[in-house]
Amino acid sequence: MSIKPADIPIEIKTIVETLENKGFEAYIVGGCTRDLLLGRTPKDWDLTTNAKPKEIQELFPEHYANNDYGTIGIKTESEHETLQIIEVTPYRSESGYSDSRRPDTVNFGVSLEEDLKRRDFTVNALAYRLSTDTLVDMFDGLDDLAAKRLKTVGDPQERFTEDALRMMRAVRLAAQLNFVIDSSTMTAIAENSDLLSRISIERVASEFIKILSSDTPMQGVMFLEKLGILEQFIPEFLPTIGCEQGGAHAFDVYEHLIRTCQAAADKNFSLNLRIAALFHDIAKPPTRRTGGKNKKYTFFGHEVVGARMTKKILERLKLPRETIEEVVTLVRWHMFFSDPDEITLSAVRRTITRVGEDNIENLLSLRVCDRIGTGRPKEQPFRFRKYKAMVDEALRDPISVKMLNINGDRIMEITGEKPNRKLGFVLHALLEEALEDPTKNTADYLEDRAKNLYLLAEAELKIMAEAGKKKQAEEEAAALKQIAKEHKVG
């Protein structure tokens, strides 16, 4: 296991040569060294040197310095995103971690050994000197790389009390690299998992998202749960463990959720779809009832409650608004395809208008992953292919105002009206009719109907325009009311 100098980009070589030509040492260090040894392309590059922050800045006029650890970001002219900013950090030692997040004291100018000693895991404490083709391995990181093992540098208790986020990072790296975690390291994580409460939720969420974005999110979430980390930031998951489902499900709710998420990863689906897969049945425990038609349990309204729970969780994690909206929509409507004998094209069209044309493919993909997560052998049986055909057919029918064979300008022309609130209500009332019966989407019918609708009072028009939205709200309110009789769900 070695690094080939030819694999080092010219931008890195230039910075190293600049430092060494002035008499300083320069090493490629951290995750990029680890990735090079594993034959992976580094996502970012880090260098360490015995030069002081001011000395680095003097050598590289195009730079930025924005933290207390002496890190200097050197700007390059590279066209590759990962090489446009190269971070160079002086050798440093740290001491005192009163908040379990950052050092109270940072000292520059120490030795390479002291610098490597403060790092998190042995596989991240490897340093490579390009000019001499020398790999520095003071903590048996090469052995751990070969064994695909994550192990802390020194005492794991000390490493995790210094920065509690390292516990999340251990799980994230295990998921990304498909590594195991050393037993002593795992024990220390389990014993210190409560320290994660001291870490900002943004940093925790960032690591969580990286876990879900990995090739093995199921393994990552299992580690989080077994080590007591998951309950620190998503306690809502705990009731899913051991929650039996019965019926076609071979697994409890928890295992079904992580298997569904893994199915999304196996198919290389988007991050938002993976999140939706992980959360889609999170409300099954509070909505579970014993008995039902040919079923051991029922979970009436779990998609409605689950959407509310998911929104609350993702807002707590401070994820982007667009992510929250898409995931919540997928969770809310993931049960749409569960009753094949009752679905009509009209219902399909209305669902497309609710979730958005851009999301309907993700909704179908979520259904595929959901089915895989049950343990069923076939992911696209005949009934599912029937749904897909219905969606394709429905997409040819009007599902939005812009697909009507009439527009606002034409309505104003035939009615003599000027732009006003009634115009929008008329268009949406016409859409409601077209959703129910696409044959009405003709210019002749819509023009005659628009004239008649304009004769109605604005309040009556508004009711007609919002009929679909009102029906949806009533259905959700009814579901929540029934659930609230025995359980309180936030």
Phi and psi in degrees as a GROMACS rama.xvg file:
@    title "Ramachandran Plot"
@    xaxis  label "Phi"
@    yaxis  label "Psi"
@TYPE xy
-148.891  170.119  SER-2
-106.67  134.423  ILE-3
-94.4924  121.139  LYS-4
-52.2847  -29.5075  PRO-5
-65.8897  -19.4823  ALA-6
-82.1033  -6.4635  ASP-7
-86.1029  123.302  ILE-8
-62.634  152.79  PRO-9
-60.0446  -33.2189  ILE-10
-62.1749  -39.4233  GLU-11
-70.7051  -43.4659  ILE-12
-59.5017  -40.5532  LYS-13
-63.2893  -43.9778  THR-14
-65.842  -43.0311  ILE-15
-60.7553  -46.5825  VAL-16
-63.2281  -39.0345  GLU-17
-61.1624  -44.383  THR-18
-66.7122  -46.2281  LEU-19
-72.3244  -28.7985  GLU-20
-66.2324  -21.0119  ASN-21
-97.4521  10.4423  LYS-22
89.7227  8.12459  GLY-23
-95.2404  159.407  PHE-24
-86.4561  153.919  GLU-25
-150.352  128.151  ALA-26
-129.553  141.223  TYR-27
-81.4434  132.299  ILE-28
-143.466  162.075  VAL-29
81.5182  -145.075  GLY-30
-62.0467  -31.6403  GLY-31
-70.0757  -35.7718  CYS-32
-64.6003  -45.0832  THR-33
-56.5497  -47.4212  ARG-34
-65.7575  -38.9845  ASP-35
-61.0377  -40.5429  LEU-36
-67.6595  -29.4999  LEU-37
-86.4139  -2.46694  LEU-38
78.3235  19.269  GLY-39
-101.015  152.874  ARG-40
-83.4192  119.982  THR-41
-59.8284  141.163  PRO-42
-85.9623  -19.3009  LYS-43
-153.948  165.581  ASP-44
-125.505  136.249  TRP-45
-131.424  136.844  ASP-46
-121.289  150.954  LEU-47
-128.155  150.04  THR-48
-151.937  161.443  THR-49
-88.1713  2.27014  ASN-50
-71.7918  145.485  ALA-51
-79.1936  160.991  LYS-52
-51.002  -46.0306  PRO-53
-65.7226  -34.8458  LYS-54
-67.963  -36.6612  GLU-55
-65.6606  -44.5842  ILE-56
-61.4618  -36.8756  GLN-57
-67.2198  -31.4795  GLU-58
-79.6732  -24.5144  LEU-59
-130.177  89.5921  PHE-60
-57.5289  -35.535  PRO-61
-85.8592  93.0964  GLU-62
-154.524  172.772  HIS-63
-140.759  150.712  TYR-64
-136.301  114.599  ALA-65
-138.561  26.534  ASN-66
-144.294  176.48  ASN-67
-91.233  5.1208  ASP-68
-103.322  9.65655  TYR-69
80.3469  4.96851  GLY-70
-68.5094  129.911  THR-71
-114.859  122.279  ILE-72
-89.3565  115.112  GLY-73
-96.8508  124.896  ILE-74
-83.6281  135.917  LYS-75
-118.13  177.662  THR-76
-103.456  20.0515  GLU-77
-66.4185  147.748  SER-78
-87.2828  -11.6449  GLU-79
-86.3857  127.779  HIS-80
-56.767  -39.91  GLU-81
-73.1795  -8.29764  THR-82
-117.177  6.0191  LEU-83
-75.4263  -29.035  GLN-84
-129.378  120.579  ILE-85
-111.086  123.822  ILE-86
-90.386  127.831  GLU-87
-118.744  125.26  VAL-88
-123.036  133.399  THR-89
-65.3835  152.772  PRO-90
-51.9893  138.474  TYR-91
-151.472  157.382  ARG-92
-119.952  155.747  SER-93
-131.933  153.317  GLU-94
-153.101  151.511  SER-95
70.8147  114.832  GLY-96
-132.177  68.3877  TYR-97
-65.5669  -24.119  SER-98
-107.737  10.3188  ASP-99
56.5565  27.7131  SER-100
-133.642  -45.5502  ARG-101
-142.067  153.777  ARG-102
-71.5847  145.436  PRO-103
-77.1873  -29.5625  ASP-104
-134.436  134.668  THR-105
-124.997  127.873  VAL-106
-117.653  130.948  ASN-107
-98.7433  163.032  PHE-108
85.3044  11.1886  GLY-109
-81.1264  -174.392  VAL-110
-82.3898  165.764  SER-111
-59.7112  -40.0719  LEU-112
-59.895  -44.3007  GLU-113
-63.6288  -36.8922  GLU-114
-66.7376  -45.5162  ASP-115
-68.4081  -29.7349  LEU-116
-65.0605  -24.8273  LYS-117
-86.9693  -4.86125  ARG-118
-77.3193  166.21  ARG-119
-75.6866  -60.2785  ASP-120
-120.671  151.989  PHE-121
-58.0208  -35.7489  THR-122
-72.4487  -13.0651  VAL-123
-102.449  3.29035  ASN-124
-109.078  28.8093  ALA-125
-99.5285  135.653  LEU-126
-125.831  140.977  ALA-127
-124.984  126  TYR-128
-100.649  112.127  ARG-129
-65.5177  -41.3521  LEU-130
-64.4968  -27.5455  SER-131
-113.475  2.56048  THR-132
51.3824  49.4563  ASP-133
-115.975  130.855  THR-134
-104.18  124.95  LEU-135
-99.5332  119.087  VAL-136
-132.305  91.8842  ASP-137
-91.1492  -12.3645  MET-138
-129.347  27.9963  PHE-139
60.1352  35.7016  ASP-140
-64.8491  -33.5702  GLY-141
-63.5199  -40.7181  LEU-142
-62.3403  -40.7988  ASP-143
-69.9795  -34.7439  ASP-144
-63.1269  -44.8276  LEU-145
-63.3092  -34.9379  ALA-146
-86.7764  -0.668227  ALA-147
52.0211  55.6569  LYS-148
-129.824  135.96  ARG-149
-99.739  125.757  LEU-150
-143.251  138.348  LYS-151
-71.5793  156.697  THR-152
-77.2951  114.467  VAL-153
73.8019  -151.742  GLY-154
-68.1263  117.887  ASP-155
-63.0203  -33.1459  PRO-156
-58.2485  -43.8097  GLN-157
-66.9126  -43.2852  GLU-158
-61.6808  -39.0703  ARG-159
-82.152  -26.201  PHE-160
-76.8524  -23.9611  THR-161
-67.5008  -46.1571  GLU-162
-147.022  104.211  ASP-163
-64.8677  -21.9684  ALA-164
-65.903  -18.8785  LEU-165
-59.4525  -25.2458  ARG-166
-67.1684  -42.9927  MET-167
-65.4803  -38.3911  MET-168
-64.9761  -35.7352  ARG-169
-60.9427  -45.5326  ALA-170
-66.8738  -41.7284  VAL-171
-61.9036  -45.3258  ARG-172
-65.7444  -37.4004  LEU-173
-61.3314  -40.0993  ALA-174
-71.3927  -42.2085  ALA-175
-69.4323  -39.0271  GLN-176
-98.2777  -6.81999  LEU-177
59.2142  46.6184  ASN-178
-101.053  160.844  PHE-179
-94.1924  162.631  VAL-180
-106.797  129.946  ILE-181
-52.7983  142.26  ASP-182
-59.3075  -42.9904  SER-183
-67.4991  -33.6846  SER-184
-67.8926  -42.2949  THR-185
-63.1774  -41.1477  MET-186
-61.5174  -43.9822  THR-187
-65.009  -36.1175  ALA-188
-63.8215  -48.0297  ILE-189
-60.0727  -35.9444  ALA-190
-77.8973  -19.1041  GLU-191
-120.373  11.6688  ASN-192
-58.7242  -28.2542  SER-193
-67.4007  -18.3651  ASP-194
-65.5368  -17.2892  LEU-195
-62.9819  -21.2075  LEU-196
-64.6462  -17.4805  SER-197
-84.0901  -10.5528  ARG-198
-91.6294  142.42  ILE-199
-60.8052  142.939  SER-200
-63.7406  -27.9937  ILE-201
-63.7738  -41.1689  GLU-202
-69.583  -39.1948  ARG-203
-64.2258  -46.5  VAL-204
-62.2371  -37.3791  ALA-205
-60.1742  -44.5321  SER-206
-67.7529  -38.5023  GLU-207
-61.7693  -43.7628  PHE-208
-64.1963  -37.3481  ILE-209
-66.2337  -34.0015  LYS-210
-64.8008  -46.3785  ILE-211
-67.7382  -25.0519  LEU-212
-83.1349  -8.34305  SER-213
-76.1277  175.935  SER-214
-76.3407  -17.962  ASP-215
-129.52  62.0088  THR-216
-62.7206  -30.8484  PRO-217
-61.0307  -46.6941  MET-218
-60.8668  -42.0246  GLN-219
-62.3402  -47.1195  GLY-220
-66.2454  -36.7499  VAL-221
-61.9322  -41.4123  MET-222
-61.192  -46.5058  PHE-223
-57.8427  -41.5188  LEU-224
-70.756  -48.5647  GLU-225
-63.7706  -31.4521  LYS-226
-90.9755  3.26367  LEU-227
78.6909  15.2678  GLY-228
-86.3655  -41.2663  ILE-229
-56.8293  -41.0808  LEU-230
-66.6721  -16.5401  GLU-231
-72.9859  -28.7079  GLN-232
-128.713  -14.3544  PHE-233
-136.516  70.1762  ILE-234
-63.7886  -18.166  PRO-235
-62.6669  -15.4665  GLU-236
-77.3833  -25.7526  PHE-237
-56.7889  -42.9972  LEU-238
-63.9364  -17.3493  PRO-239
-74.8734  -20.8846  THR-240
-72.0348  120.958  ILE-241
80.486  4.53976  GLY-242
-81.1276  101.593  CYS-243
-68.0648  144.422  GLU-244
-111.371  -38.172  GLN-245
74.8751  -168.28  GLY-246
61.6405  -133.509  GLY-247
-77.5278  -9.48866  ALA-248
-81.4408  127.429  HIS-249
-88.6694  -12.3541  ALA-250
-125.492  164.212  PHE-251
-72.5169  174.925  ASP-252
-60.8612  -43.5141  VAL-253
-59.0504  -51.2683  TYR-254
-67.4483  -33.7695  GLU-255
-61.2683  -42.8835  HIS-256
-64.7198  -46.0338  LEU-257
-71.8846  -30.1817  ILE-258
-71.2556  -36.049  ARG-259
-65.443  -41.585  THR-260
-62.9631  -42.2498  CYS-261
-64.0959  -36.2952  GLN-262
-61.5438  -38.5741  ALA-263
-65.706  -38.3125  ALA-264
-68.2529  -41.0679  ALA-265
-60.5455  -30.0013  ASP-266
-94.083  6.31198  LYS-267
57.8148  37.0479  ASN-268
-74.8713  166.875  PHE-269
-64.1675  162.076  SER-270
-59.1397  -43.997  LEU-271
-60.5944  -38.5646  ASN-272
-68.0903  -36.417  LEU-273
-65.2001  -40.5491  ARG-274
-64.0496  -45.1309  ILE-275
-61.3566  -39.5022  ALA-276
-61.7404  -38.8296  ALA-277
-72.1305  -28.1388  LEU-278
-106.735  -5.60792  PHE-279
-61.4275  -30.061  HIS-280
-113.199  23.2621  ASP-281
-64.0048  -21.4446  ILE-282
-93.0521  9.09724  ALA-283
-65.3814  -41.1137  LYS-284
-57.5237  -49.6659  PRO-285
-72.8095  -14.8423  PRO-286
-105.687  2.66935  THR-287
-71.7204  134.546  ARG-288
-129.959  149.287  ARG-289
-81.4897  137.037  THR-290
89.4514  171.691  GLY-291
145.534  170.298  GLY-292
-64.973  109.064  LYS-293
57.948  25.8236  ASN-294
-135.149  147.495  LYS-295
-76.6065  -37.1799  LYS-296
-133.719  155.105  TYR-297
-123.277  155.715  THR-298
-134.368  50.9206  PHE-299
-55.9353  128.174  PHE-300
76.0795  11.283  GLY-301
-65.8704  -26.0159  HIS-302
-71.9369  -32.838  GLU-303
-70.1906  -50.4824  VAL-304
-65.5371  -39.0056  VAL-305
-61.9031  -37.5697  GLY-306
-62.8415  -40.9399  ALA-307
-67.1304  -43.4566  ARG-308
-64.0904  -43.3413  MET-309
-62.0483  -43.4354  THR-310
-59.3356  -43.758  LYS-311
-63.5042  -42.3601  LYS-312
-66.9715  -48.2717  ILE-313
-67.9924  -31.7763  LEU-314
-67.8676  -38.2571  GLU-315
-63.2708  -35.7376  ARG-316
-78.9765  -5.71795  LEU-317
59.4279  42.0829  LYS-318
-76.0512  161.303  LEU-319
-58.5217  146.491  PRO-320
-57.6685  -41.0285  ARG-321
-62.7643  -39.2686  GLU-322
-63.4877  -46.9806  THR-323
-59.4366  -46.9987  ILE-324
-60.9301  -45.1373  GLU-325
-67.3221  -44.8147  GLU-326
-64.3354  -45.4425  VAL-327
-61.3446  -40.0142  VAL-328
-61.3763  -44.0555  THR-329
-65.7461  -40.973  LEU-330
-64.5907  -43.9739  VAL-331
-61.0791  -37.5704  ARG-332
-108.642  11.8266  TRP-333
-66.8361  -16.8088  HIS-334
-90.3348  2.1185  MET-335
-57.6619  -34.7612  PHE-336
-93.9125  20.7384  PHE-337
-88.404  -14.5367  SER-338
-122.504  78.7879  ASP-339
-61.3029  -31.854  PRO-340
-75.6174  -14.237  ASP-341
-107.416  -5.29618  GLU-342
-81.9696  134.021  ILE-343
-117.241  163.514  THR-344
-61.0185  -34.616  LEU-345
-60.6018  -43.6859  SER-346
-65.488  -38.4717  ALA-347
-62.7116  -44.4531  VAL-348
-60.8629  -42.5092  ARG-349
-66.0576  -37.0136  ARG-350
-64.682  -40.2686  THR-351
-62.4196  -39.1293  ILE-352
-67.1434  -31.4782  THR-353
-75.2165  -44.1134  ARG-354
-89.3847  -18.8497  VAL-355
93.0722  141.45  GLY-356
-59.534  -33.696  GLU-357
-67.9866  -24.7077  ASP-358
-96.2229  -12.0846  ASN-359
-65.3542  -34.9653  ILE-360
-67.1427  -38.5008  GLU-361
-65.783  -35.1696  ASN-362
-64.6222  -40.9207  LEU-363
-66.4956  -39.4883  LEU-364
-66.0787  -38.1199  SER-365
-62.3219  -38.0151  LEU-366
-63.1735  -38.9314  ARG-367
-62.1701  -48.1782  VAL-368
-64.3059  -38.6721  CYS-369
-58.3765  -43.5593  ASP-370
-66.6353  -43.0477  ARG-371
-60.2843  -38.5631  ILE-372
-66.9343  -14.7376  GLY-373
-79.9662  -17.8509  THR-374
96.8336  6.61886  GLY-375
-72.9867  144.375  ARG-376
-72.6374  -34.4325  PRO-377
-100.548  127.291  LYS-378
-92.1737  -20.556  GLU-379
-134.226  72.7453  GLN-380
-69.666  178.317  PRO-381
-54.7442  -44.4278  PHE-382
-61.9826  -38.4622  ARG-383
-67.2455  -40.3993  PHE-384
-62.3836  -30.643  ARG-385
-65.3126  -43.1612  LYS-386
-58.4566  -45.7208  TYR-387
-59.8872  -42.6754  LYS-388
-63.3977  -39.0221  ALA-389
-65.9311  -39.347  MET-390
-63.7162  -46.9603  VAL-391
-58.2721  -40.3077  ASP-392
-68.5569  -41.6367  GLU-393
-65.0095  -31.537  ALA-394
-67.284  -15.6921  LEU-395
-84.7273  -14.1241  ARG-396
-93.5961  165.181  ASP-397
-65.9173  125.062  PRO-398
-126.166  1.72359  ILE-399
-150.741  163.049  SER-400
-57.5871  -36.6019  VAL-401
-68.5583  -14.694  LYS-402
-93.3966  -0.451812  MET-403
-72.8208  150.524  LEU-404
-85.2261  40.7921  ASN-405
-162.207  152.658  ILE-406
-135.975  178.532  ASN-407
-61.6681  -38.6401  GLY-408
-62.2938  -42.1755  ASP-409
-67.8039  -38.252  ARG-410
-64.2782  -41.8369  ILE-411
-65.5067  -34.2157  MET-412
-66.6979  -42.9862  GLU-413
-83.5141  -18.6918  ILE-414
-103.256  -15.6878  THR-415
73.982  11.5156  GLY-416
-86.2298  156.816  GLU-417
-97.6441  165.416  LYS-418
-54.4186  128.253  PRO-419
-157.501  -179.736  ASN-420
-64.2857  -32.564  ARG-421
-63.3247  -29.7317  LYS-422
-59.9467  -46.2569  LEU-423
-64.7518  -39.5339  GLY-424
-64.1768  -39.8282  PHE-425
-62.9318  -46.2054  VAL-426
-59.9641  -43.3964  LEU-427
-74.0406  -29.301  HIS-428
-67.2008  -39.2727  ALA-429
-65.0082  -38.3958  LEU-430
-63.7483  -40.7464  LEU-431
-57.5647  -40.2314  GLU-432
-68.8288  -39.9592  GLU-433
-69.9446  -31.4071  ALA-434
-64.5162  -37.2392  LEU-435
-76.2985  -37.0778  GLU-436
-145.447  95.2054  ASP-437
-59.568  -20.4217  PRO-438
-65.8514  -15.1614  THR-439
-81.3107  -4.81598  LYS-440
-83.66  59.8655  ASN-441
-121.169  152.712  THR-442
-60.9047  -42.3678  ALA-443
-61.5454  -49.2661  ASP-444
-65.1234  -46.5784  TYR-445
-65.858  -35.4465  LEU-446
-68.578  -44.7311  GLU-447
-63.7538  -41.7406  ASP-448
-67.6162  -37.4667  ARG-449
-62.3748  -40.4078  ALA-450
-60.2181  -44.8297  LYS-451
-66.8591  -40.6603  ASN-452
-64.1389  -35.3993  LEU-453
-65.6409  -17.609  TYR-454
-78.3987  -15.5162  LEU-455
-79.1424  158.388  LEU-456
-67.5521  152.08  ALA-457
-59.121  -39.7743  GLU-458
-63.2076  -41.2015  ALA-459
-67.3711  -39.828  GLU-460
-61.2829  -41.412  LEU-461
-61.2643  -41.3126  LYS-462
-61.0682  -44.1361  ILE-463
-65.8789  -40.5142  MET-464
-67.1823  -31.128  ALA-465
-104.826  19.4282  GLU-466
-59.4795  -45.1052  ALA-467
-64.2673  -44.1861  GLY-468
-64.3666  -38.8272  LYS-469
-65.8625  -41.6706  LYS-470
-62.3635  -42.5993  LYS-471
-61.3465  -44.8443  GLN-472
-63.1828  -39.5016  ALA-473
-64.9666  -41.2753  GLU-474
-62.7035  -42.9522  GLU-475
-68.295  -40.1638  GLU-476
-62.9487  -40.2558  ALA-477
-64.8875  -42.1629  ALA-478
-62.945  -46.0706  ALA-479
-66.2553  -35.881  LEU-480
-64.105  -42.229  LYS-481
-67.1301  -41.0639  GLN-482
-66.0959  -39.8303  ILE-483
-67.0195  -11.8259  ALA-484
-61.6828  -35.2212  LYS-485
-117.027  -21.7763  GLU-486
-132.34  149.786  HIS-487
-103.871  122.289  LYS-488
-125.162  126.51  VAL-489
